[in-house]
Amino acid sequence: MILDIVAEAAAELTAAGKIITVAGGGDTVAALNAAGAAGRLTYVSTAGGAFLEWLEGKPFRARQKTSNSAE
């Protein structure tokens, strides 16, 4: 399967110090686990959409609510 090939290539490049790998989302993590590559990436998150929004630089909603309630 193509995902296995891509996941393995990413894991190998990460291990060689050539790239930093970041993956997020439950389905993505499940696929990486099935390919045997999740444990060899730089960072893996199961946060899904919230994680992707954080990567985009958008405020993290749960953090905002915590910060706002302290005021």
Secondary structure as the mmCIF struct_conf table of DSSP 4:
data_model
#
loop_
_struct_conf.conf_type_id
_struct_conf.id
_struct_conf.beg_label_comp_id
_struct_conf.beg_label_asym_id
_struct_conf.beg_label_seq_id
_struct_conf.end_label_comp_id
_struct_conf.end_label_asym_id
_struct_conf.end_label_seq_id
HELX_RH_AL_P HELX_RH_AL_P1 ILE A 2 ALA A 15
TURN_TY1_P TURN_TY1_P1 ALA A 16 GLY A 17
BEND BEND1 LYS A 18 LYS A 18
STRN STRN1 VAL A 22 GLY A 24
BEND BEND2 GLY A 25 GLY A 25
HELX_RH_AL_P HELX_RH_AL_P2 GLY A 26 ALA A 35
TURN_TY1_P TURN_TY1_P2 GLY A 36 GLY A 36
HELX_RH_3T_P HELX_RH_3T_P1 ALA A 38 ARG A 40
BEND BEND3 LEU A 41 THR A 42
STRN STRN2 TYR A 43 SER A 45
TURN_TY1_P TURN_TY1_P3 GLY A 48 GLY A 48
HELX_RH_AL_P HELX_RH_AL_P3 GLY A 49 LEU A 55
TURN_TY1_P TURN_TY1_P4 GLU A 56 GLY A 57
HELX_RH_AL_P HELX_RH_AL_P4 ARG A 61 SER A 69
TURN_TY1_P TURN_TY1_P5 ALA A 70 ALA A 70
#
